[in-house]
Amino acid sequence: MQPLRLTFVVVGSMVGSVVTLATAMIVTTALAAIGGATTTVPGLIDATPGDGPTLATASTGDATTVWFIAVTLAFVTADLLVIRRRRSRTSREAATKARSHS
């Protein structure tokens, strides 16, 4: 795989990881505000309900970096598997087409 394409895969996966983790944090905080109970994603976020104008407070966990790396690696793996599957399917189709024209 070309280095430029691999770079795009990794950067895209990092962006996807940030969006995924931010969404998880937003949902966790919203659940704490709505449910009125402490909500936790272990190592990522602890959200506690607030009083009055403060609907909820949230603090990031100690393992936020670990979460970021794990989700990024999962996205990179998935992207590389999709690329590999496309490449093998394309080569199979080309071989089948070449055999049918012979």
N, C-alpha and C positions, 0 to 999 in steps of 0.2 A: 504494500500500500504506500502511496506517495506520502511524504512527510506533511505536505500542505493539507491533504485530505484528512490525515490523522489529526492534525492540529484543529481543523474545523470540527471534527467529531468530538474531540476533548473539550474544546471551548463551548460548543453547543450543549454538551452534557453538563458542564459546569453551570451554564445559565439555567438549564432545566432543573438542576439540583437546587439552585437558589430559589427559583420560583416555587418548586415543590415544598421546600422547607418553610418558605415564607407563608405559603398557603396553609400549611399545617399549623404554624404559629398563630395565624389569624383565626383559624377555625377553633383552636384550643382556647384562645382568649375569648372568642365569642361564646363558646360553650360555658366558660366560667361566668361570664356576665349574665347569660340567659338562665343558666341552671342554678346560680347562686352557690355553687360548690367549687372547691379547688379542683382544677383539672391539670393533669400532668402527662407529658410525653417524656418518659424517662431519659434523662440526659440531654433533652432538647429544650424543653420549656416547662415552666411552672406558672400557671395562671391562677390567681385568686380573685374572687369577687370583691368588688369595692362597695363603698357606701356613697350615697348622694351623687354628685356629679361625676365621680370616678366610678365607671362601670366595672372595670377590672384592671388589675395590674399584672404584668407579666415579667418574668425574668428568664433569661436564657440559661440553660444548664451547662455543666462542665464539659459535656461531650458533644457540643455543637459542631466542633471541627470534625469529630469522628463521624457524626451523622452526615455532614457535607461530603466527606471523602467516600463513605459507603454508598450514598445515593449517586454520586458522580460515577463511581466505578460500575454501579449497576447500569446506569444509562450508557456508559461507554461500551460495556459488554453487549448490551442489547443492540446498540447501533452497529457494532462490528459484526454481530451475528446476522443482522438484516443485510448488511453489505455483502457478506459471504454468501448468504442464501441467494441474493439477487445475481451475484456473479456466477454461481454454479448453475442456476436456472437458465441464465442467458447462454452459457456455454453448452448446456444440454440441448437447448432449443436450436442453437447454431449447428450442432452435430447432427441432430435429427433432420434439420432442413438440408444439410449437405448430403446425408444418406438418401433422402427422398429425391434429390435432383440427380443422383448418380445412376 
